[in-house]
Amino acid sequence: MDKIRQATKSDVKSITELFYETIQNINIRDYSKEEVDDWSSWSNDVEKWEEGVVEQYFVLYEMDDKVVGFSSVAKDGYLDFMFTHKDFQGKGVAKRMLAELEKKAIQQGNDFIYSDVSITAKDFFLSQGYKIERQQLKRSKEKELINFRMTKQLKGKN
């Protein structure tokens, strides 16, 4: 059974494992080994992850009690995370999580939602109505990675 639920601090281990595995196996298509190693090393920063789970609207997508995706949106409409398990790519997981986050952003009163999107995820976000504002370099830990600032105007805002 599929469900989306809010994450808690006790989910951080599952979240960081999925984060690491997705970057190492999926994002390696668009980034160098050095870049994915640097980026995925954020999985070790447990305090930062716990902080994100508490401070943002942070959701998990579960299939048969297995975490297959996670995503989050901050109070200002910044979509911080959108990751789908390497074995569940292209199965609608990200689309369902994105719909949930957009609904939450509207409830929060955000006029738009915005994100710094990887090369790997850019086409997905374009297909969901997001527009590229600019290509940019964003520092991970040691490396600067190419990504895209993307935005979407939200419909149905009160």
Backbone as CSV, one residue per row, in Angstrom:
resi,resn,N_x,N_y,N_z,CA_x,CA_y,CA_z,C_x,C_y,C_z
1,MET,0.835,-1.185,0.000,0.000,0.000,0.000,0.886,1.257,0.000
2,ASP,0.533,2.224,-0.833,1.279,3.479,-0.940,0.699,4.517,0.002
3,LYS,1.599,5.297,0.639,1.113,6.413,1.446,2.196,7.472,1.573
4,ILE,1.750,8.700,1.748,2.636,9.818,2.042,2.341,10.225,3.473
5,ARG,3.403,10.359,4.255,3.233,10.779,5.649,4.352,11.736,6.026
6,GLN,4.116,12.495,7.088,5.140,13.405,7.570,6.263,12.617,8.227
7,ALA,7.482,13.044,7.970,8.661,12.408,8.545,8.862,12.863,9.988
8,THR,9.554,12.033,10.758,9.959,12.367,12.124,11.461,12.132,12.238
9,LYS,12.029,12.572,13.345,13.467,12.370,13.562,13.849,10.893,13.473
10,SER,12.940,10.015,13.866,13.249,8.574,13.831,13.373,8.039,12.397
11,ASP,12.978,8.839,11.408,13.085,8.426,10.001,14.411,8.834,9.364
12,VAL,15.244,9.581,10.079,16.443,10.155,9.468,17.367,9.086,8.886
13,LYS,17.515,7.955,9.535,18.385,6.895,9.006,17.898,6.433,7.624
14,SER,16.608,6.188,7.487,16.043,5.779,6.183,16.217,6.882,5.145
15,ILE,16.022,8.127,5.556,16.134,9.271,4.646,17.567,9.407,4.137
16,THR,18.534,9.355,5.050,19.933,9.560,4.642,20.448,8.402,3.791
17,GLU,19.993,7.194,4.058,20.388,6.051,3.222,19.839,6.216,1.809
18,LEU,18.582,6.613,1.690,17.977,6.817,0.370,18.679,7.964,-0.362
19,PHE,18.961,9.044,0.344,19.680,10.193,-0.212,21.016,9.739,-0.807
20,TYR,21.809,9.043,-0.012,23.134,8.582,-0.439,23.030,7.657,-1.663
21,GLU,22.170,6.659,-1.571,22.039,5.666,-2.653,21.534,6.298,-3.954
22,THR,20.603,7.232,-3.856,20.069,7.873,-5.059,21.149,8.687,-5.762
23,ILE,21.869,9.479,-5.003,22.925,10.294,-5.622,23.996,9.405,-6.245
24,GLN,24.414,8.385,-5.518,25.479,7.501,-6.006,25.059,6.694,-7.242
25,ASN,23.778,6.357,-7.354,23.322,5.489,-8.447,22.565,6.202,-9.562
26,ILE,21.927,7.317,-9.272,21.125,8.027,-10.270,21.826,9.304,-10.742
27,ASN,22.246,10.144,-9.812,22.869,11.414,-10.193,24.248,11.243,-10.823
28,ILE,24.844,10.075,-10.671,26.134,9.791,-11.298,26.022,9.877,-12.823
29,ARG,24.815,9.818,-13.350,24.608,9.946,-14.804,24.977,11.350,-15.300
30,ASP,24.846,12.350,-14.416,25.016,13.746,-14.818,26.145,14.478,-14.109
31,TYR,26.722,13.844,-13.097,27.780,14.478,-12.313,28.969,13.519,-12.203
32,SER,30.150,14.064,-11.966,31.357,13.238,-11.850,31.349,12.455,-10.530
33,LYS,32.189,11.455,-10.449,32.323,10.650,-9.226,32.705,11.547,-8.045
34,GLU,33.615,12.484,-8.272,34.027,13.397,-7.205,32.844,14.266,-6.744
35,GLU,32.044,14.733,-7.695,30.881,15.551,-7.344,29.842,14.760,-6.552
36,VAL,29.522,13.539,-6.993,28.513,12.755,-6.263,29.034,12.323,-4.890
37,ASP,30.330,12.048,-4.785,30.879,11.697,-3.472,30.771,12.874,-2.509
38,ASP,31.086,14.075,-2.996,30.995,15.271,-2.170,29.543,15.525,-1.758
39,TRP,28.645,15.502,-2.728,27.226,15.758,-2.490,26.628,14.731,-1.534
40,SER,26.868,13.457,-1.804,26.251,12.409,-0.983,26.836,12.352,0.425
41,SER,27.985,12.976,0.658,28.578,12.966,2.001,27.715,13.734,3.010
42,TRP,26.770,14.561,2.527,25.829,15.236,3.428,24.979,14.221,4.195
43,SER,24.934,12.993,3.732,24.151,11.962,4.429,24.660,11.729,5.847
44,ASN,25.909,12.076,6.109,26.495,11.868,7.439,26.144,12.966,8.443
45,ASP,25.560,14.058,7.981,25.266,15.200,8.839,23.879,15.042,9.479
46,VAL,23.788,14.102,10.414,22.512,13.700,11.011,21.786,14.878,11.660
47,GLU,22.512,15.747,12.354,21.868,16.894,13.014,21.159,17.791,12.009
48,LYS,21.785,18.025,10.875,21.195,18.869,9.826,19.900,18.226,9.309
49,TRP,19.919,16.919,9.120,18.722,16.209,8.648,17.607,16.285,9.686
50,GLU,17.941,16.082,10.950,16.929,16.154,12.011,16.316,17.551,12.074
51,GLU,17.157,18.562,11.907,16.698,19.946,11.883,15.711,20.172,10.728
52,GLY,16.040,19.649,9.541,15.167,19.790,8.378,13.815,19.128,8.581
53,VAL,13.833,17.948,9.182,12.592,17.210,9.434,11.676,18.005,10.364
54,VAL,12.268,18.677,11.345,11.488,19.434,12.322,11.023,20.781,11.753
55,GLU,11.910,21.478,11.027,11.628,22.849,10.597,10.823,22.954,9.306
56,GLN,10.876,21.947,8.454,10.182,21.997,7.172,8.989,21.039,7.183
57,TYR,8.117,21.215,6.185,7.082,20.209,5.953,7.790,19.116,5.162
58,PHE,8.135,18.035,5.842,9.019,16.994,5.317,8.225,15.701,5.238
59,VAL,8.064,15.171,4.021,7.224,13.985,3.842,8.020,12.800,3.305
60,LEU,7.514,11.620,3.633,8.045,10.360,3.111,6.976,9.712,2.246
61,TYR,7.428,9.050,1.208,6.537,8.225,0.392,6.893,6.781,0.726
62,GLU,5.896,6.031,1.182,6.120,4.634,1.546,5.300,3.710,0.659
63,MET,5.922,2.601,0.282,5.243,1.504,-0.410,5.481,0.258,0.441
64,ASP,4.405,-0.336,0.894,4.506,-1.522,1.751,5.491,-1.300,2.895
65,ASP,5.361,-0.170,3.568,6.179,0.211,4.722,7.659,0.413,4.408
66,LYS,8.013,0.525,3.131,9.392,0.828,2.734,9.441,2.272,2.221
67,VAL,10.394,3.050,2.715,10.557,4.426,2.266,11.153,4.400,0.853
68,VAL,10.391,4.948,-0.115,10.852,4.970,-1.506,11.025,6.396,-2.029
69,GLY,10.748,7.378,-1.179,10.950,8.768,-1.568,10.789,9.684,-0.388
70,PHE,11.389,10.869,-0.516,11.177,11.907,0.484,11.283,13.263,-0.181
71,SER,10.623,14.230,0.427,10.617,15.574,-0.115,10.254,16.556,0.996
72,SER,10.634,17.831,0.791,10.311,18.819,1.813,10.137,20.196,1.199
73,VAL,9.342,21.007,1.900,9.159,22.409,1.520,9.239,23.245,2.790
74,ALA,9.969,24.364,2.679,10.115,25.293,3.797,8.928,26.254,3.832
75,LYS,8.840,27.015,4.897,7.720,27.947,5.079,7.665,29.028,3.997
76,ASP,8.816,29.354,3.394,8.836,30.390,2.348,8.576,29.840,0.946
77,GLY,8.265,28.531,0.838,7.989,27.929,-0.456,9.210,27.327,-1.134
78,TYR,10.334,27.246,-0.414,11.539,26.629,-0.990,11.421,25.111,-0.907
79,LEU,11.398,24.460,-2.063,11.380,23.007,-2.125,12.827,22.561,-1.947
80,ASP,13.132,22.018,-0.780,14.506,21.700,-0.422,14.934,20.337,-0.960
81,PHE,14.119,19.316,-0.732,14.485,17.954,-1.136,13.405,17.314,-1.987
82,MET,13.849,16.497,-2.954,12.957,15.663,-3.762,13.813,14.492,-4.248
83,PHE,13.717,13.381,-3.537,14.514,12.209,-3.875,13.636,10.975,-3.940
84,THR,13.835,10.187,-4.986,13.134,8.923,-5.168,14.160,7.798,-5.196
85,HIS,13.863,6.727,-4.486,14.733,5.547,-4.412,15.145,5.114,-5.808
86,LYS,16.375,4.676,-5.941,16.934,4.291,-7.249,16.106,3.211,-7.957
87,ASP,15.444,2.346,-7.216,14.653,1.270,-7.819,13.199,1.671,-8.096
88,PHE,12.829,2.910,-7.776,11.441,3.357,-7.948,11.343,4.603,-8.813
89,GLN,12.366,4.871,-9.605,12.363,6.010,-10.518,11.303,5.786,-11.595
90,GLY,10.616,6.852,-11.994,9.657,6.769,-13.091,8.353,6.072,-12.766
91,LYS,8.038,5.915,-11.493,6.807,5.222,-11.085,5.783,6.164,-10.446
92,GLY,5.980,7.471,-10.604,5.014,8.434,-10.092,5.251,8.874,-8.658
93,VAL,6.317,8.400,-8.028,6.596,8.746,-6.635,6.831,10.253,-6.490
94,ALA,7.748,10.793,-7.280,8.064,12.225,-7.194,6.849,13.078,-7.552
95,LYS,6.085,12.655,-8.543,4.902,13.415,-8.965,3.896,13.529,-7.818
96,ARG,3.687,12.445,-7.105,2.740,12.466,-5.975,3.264,13.303,-4.823
97,MET,4.571,13.190,-4.536,5.143,14.009,-3.463,5.087,15.489,-3.831
98,LEU,5.366,15.805,-5.085,5.349,17.199,-5.526,3.946,17.795,-5.389
99,ALA,2.931,17.031,-5.751,1.549,17.507,-5.604,1.239,17.798,-4.130
100,GLU,1.710,16.946,-3.241,1.509,17.146,-1.804,2.206,18.419,-1.325
101,LEU,3.431,18.649,-1.784,4.174,19.835,-1.352,3.585,21.118,-1.929
102,GLU,3.121,21.059,-3.163,2.494,22.242,-3.754,1.218,22.595,-3.003
103,LYS,0.460,21.591,-2.618,-0.759,21.814,-1.825,-0.400,22.469,-0.485
104,LYS,0.648,21.983,0.155,1.097,22.553,1.427,1.572,23.996,1.235
105,ALA,2.303,24.261,0.168,2.790,25.621,-0.102,1.619,26.589,-0.270
106,ILE,0.570,26.150,-0.940,-0.631,26.980,-1.094,-1.254,27.238,0.280
107,GLN,-1.365,26.190,1.106,-1.908,26.349,2.463,-1.069,27.322,3.291
108,GLN,0.242,27.330,3.051,1.150,28.227,3.780,1.052,29.666,3.283
109,GLY,0.338,29.864,2.155,0.189,31.200,1.606,1.285,31.605,0.638
110,ASN,2.063,30.630,0.153,3.127,30.943,-0.795,2.552,31.240,-2.180
111,ASP,3.040,32.301,-2.822,2.625,32.640,-4.188,3.272,31.717,-5.215
112,PHE,4.468,31.253,-4.887,5.182,30.357,-5.792,6.031,29.402,-4.975
113,ILE,6.465,28.356,-5.631,7.374,27.388,-5.042,8.647,27.453,-5.873
114,TYR,9.782,27.328,-5.218,11.051,27.422,-5.936,12.044,26.400,-5.405
115,SER,13.028,26.065,-6.226,13.988,25.042,-5.838,15.278,25.199,-6.625
116,ASP,16.345,24.628,-6.080,17.615,24.492,-6.793,17.679,23.046,-7.257
117,VAL,17.491,22.844,-8.547,17.226,21.525,-9.127,18.469,20.993,-9.836
118,SER,18.774,19.735,-9.590,19.934,19.103,-10.231,19.716,18.949,-11.735
119,ILE,20.811,18.737,-12.435,20.739,18.429,-13.870,19.821,17.225,-14.067
120,THR,19.961,16.237,-13.193,19.215,14.982,-13.292,17.707,15.202,-13.188
121,ALA,17.290,16.103,-12.318,15.860,16.316,-12.053,15.235,17.420,-12.905
122,LYS,16.039,18.146,-13.650,15.543,19.316,-14.390,14.373,18.970,-15.311
123,ASP,14.488,17.922,-16.113,13.416,17.580,-17.054,12.121,17.197,-16.339
124,PHE,12.238,16.521,-15.196,11.045,16.192,-14.418,10.330,17.478,-14.000
125,PHE,11.068,18.428,-13.456,10.444,19.667,-12.991,9.863,20.469,-14.159
126,LEU,10.551,20.486,-15.291,9.994,21.152,-16.480,8.654,20.523,-16.849
127,SER,8.571,19.195,-16.783,7.336,18.488,-17.149,6.194,18.772,-16.168
128,GLN,6.533,19.288,-14.981,5.528,19.588,-13.957,5.197,21.080,-13.901
129,GLY,5.610,21.820,-14.924,5.228,23.224,-15.024,6.206,24.212,-14.409
130,TYR,7.375,23.755,-14.015,8.389,24.656,-13.457,9.151,25.330,-14.585
131,LYS,9.622,26.530,-14.310,10.390,27.315,-15.288,11.803,27.515,-14.747
132,ILE,12.764,27.496,-15.652,14.143,27.760,-15.261,14.349,29.266,-15.167
133,GLU,14.787,29.729,-13.999,15.154,31.134,-13.836,16.601,31.359,-14.266
134,ARG,17.468,30.408,-13.835,18.885,30.546,-14.184,19.624,29.245,-13.900
135,GLN,20.709,29.040,-14.639,21.657,27.985,-14.304,22.614,28.597,-13.294
136,GLN,23.054,27.790,-12.317,23.937,28.325,-11.298,24.900,27.258,-10.799
137,LEU,25.915,27.692,-10.083,26.807,26.790,-9.372,26.442,26.878,-7.901
138,LYS,26.233,25.740,-7.290,25.894,25.722,-5.865,26.925,24.862,-5.149
139,ARG,27.490,25.429,-4.093,28.509,24.710,-3.335,27.879,23.591,-2.517
140,SER,28.486,22.416,-2.622,28.110,21.300,-1.769,29.008,21.407,-0.533
141,LYS,29.986,20.550,-0.401,30.971,20.705,0.673,32.260,21.271,0.085
142,GLU,32.878,20.490,-0.795,34.141,20.926,-1.418,33.960,21.329,-2.880
143,LYS,32.913,20.837,-3.502,32.698,21.034,-4.938,31.550,21.998,-5.197
144,GLU,31.636,22.694,-6.325,30.508,23.485,-6.806,29.821,22.665,-7.895
145,LEU,28.516,22.483,-7.752,27.744,21.657,-8.675,26.816,22.534,-9.503
146,ILE,26.694,22.187,-10.772,25.736,22.886,-11.636,24.330,22.458,-11.234
147,ASN,23.461,23.449,-11.066,22.048,23.163,-10.916,21.256,24.343,-11.461
148,PHE,19.950,24.298,-11.294,19.061,25.287,-11.894,18.089,25.807,-10.853
149,ARG,17.987,27.135,-10.746,16.936,27.727,-9.915,15.670,27.656,-10.760
150,MET,14.669,26.938,-10.239,13.416,26.756,-10.958,12.259,27.200,-10.066
151,THR,11.230,27.752,-10.693,10.068,28.241,-9.949,8.776,27.816,-10.634
152,LYS,7.736,27.816,-9.834,6.387,27.561,-10.364,5.410,28.443,-9.619
153,GLN,4.624,29.191,-10.381,3.540,29.987,-9.815,2.467,29.015,-9.327
154,LEU,1.963,29.233,-8.127,0.957,28.338,-7.583,-0.445,28.818,-7.897
155,LYS,-1.280,27.892,-8.348,-2.688,28.183,-8.632,-3.494,27.931,-7.361
156,GLY,-4.627,28.574,-7.280,-5.533,28.307,-6.169,-5.111,28.952,-4.876
157,LYS,-4.144,29.876,-4.937,-3.730,30.558,-3.711,-4.885,31.420,-3.217
158,ASN,-5.103,31.363,-1.920,-6.206,32.144,-1.326,-5.862,33.607,-1.235
